[in-house]
């Protein structure tokens, strides 16, 4: 099952995440986490640094910015900054419309069913059956 036209027609935001982890292994783990995200266009690490480009709905800017506000609590980074692109747009599985939405858990391993933000602020991962359009 692919995502519907509702998500594809929503305004897209392209953001860049720059982060620093405590160790090289942790940076690699965070990059792997992002690579599995349906909003991820690119994620890589070099040494203790992480770079990720995400394309997500404009209504999820709070989610992206929460990484910079609490990098340790959200994704396990020591430091993080986020930036938005104005002229460069990339493609993620979500923005291209090529996303199966029937999984029971997000591909990153988070658990929407027990997350305190789900239903309150977050509609869930678009790759799961918990996603609320």
N, C-alpha and C positions, 0 to 999 in steps of 0.2 A: 504494500500500500504506500503510495506517495502522498506527500503533503498536498493540501488543497490550494486553490487559488487565493484563499484568504491570506495565508502566510506569504505567498509569493508576491502579492500585491502590496503588502505592508512596506512602509518606507524602510530602507536598509541603511545601516550604519557600518562603516568600516573603521575598526580601531586597531591600534598597535599597542601591545603590552611589552614593556621592558622590565625585567625583573632580575633579582639576584637572590640566589639560594645560599644556604650555609655551606653546602658541599657540591661537588661536581655530580655525585650520584643523585642528590636531591634535585638539582637543576634538570638532569636528564629525565627523572621521574615526572617532574612538573610538565616538561615538554611533551612527554608521552601522554599524560593526562589530557592536555589540550588537543593533541592530534586526534584523539577519539571524539572530541566535541563536534556536534553537527554545525556549530558556528565557526569552526576553525578552518581558515584557508591555509595557513602555514604555521608550524611551531617547530622550533629548534633550540638547542642549547649548545653553548660553547663554554667550557670551564664551568664556572658557577653562575653564568648568565643565561637568561631565558629570553627568547624573542618569540612572540606569537602575534599573528594577524588574524583578527576575528571579524566576521561579517554576520551581523545579527539584527533583529528588529530594533528600530529606534526606541520602541517602548521598553527595551531591556537595557538602556544605558545605565540604569541604577545597578544592574547586575555586573556590568563591566567595571563601573567605577568602584564597586564594593571591593574589588580586588586590590585597588590602590589604597583604599581606606583601611583595609585589614588584610594585608597580604599573607600573613602567617595563618590567620583563621580561615581564610577562604581557599587558598591553594597551596599553602605551605612555603611561601617565599619570605625571605627576610625583608626585602624592599621591592616595591613595584611602582611603576608610573604607567599611566595610560594616556594615549593621544588619539585624536581622531584625524582621519584623512579627509580632505575636501575634494581633491582632484583624482586620487588614485582609488579605484574600486576593484576589489578582488572578489573571488567567488568561493563560497563555502558550500557544503552539501545542502544546508538549509536554503541559502539564497538561490541556488541553481534549481531547487525543486526536486532534487534527486535524494530523497531521504525516506527510508522506511520508518513508519511511525507506530510500529506494533510491538516494540520490545517491552519487556517488563521492567527493565532497569536501564538507566542511561548508559551509553557506551563508555563513559568516563568512570563509571563505578559508583557514582552518587546514588542515594536512595530517595527518590522523590516521595515515596509513600510515607517516610518518616521525617522528612525535612520540615522544619518549622516554618520556612518561607512558602512552602507549597500551599496553595489555596489562599494564603494571606496576601502575599505580594507577587509570588512567582507562579506562572501557569504551568510550570514543569518543563521538562526537556521535550522538545518537539520530536525526538526519536522514540518516545515512549507512549504507551497507552494512557499514561497519567496526564498527558498534555491537554490543557483546556484551551480551546480556541476562543 
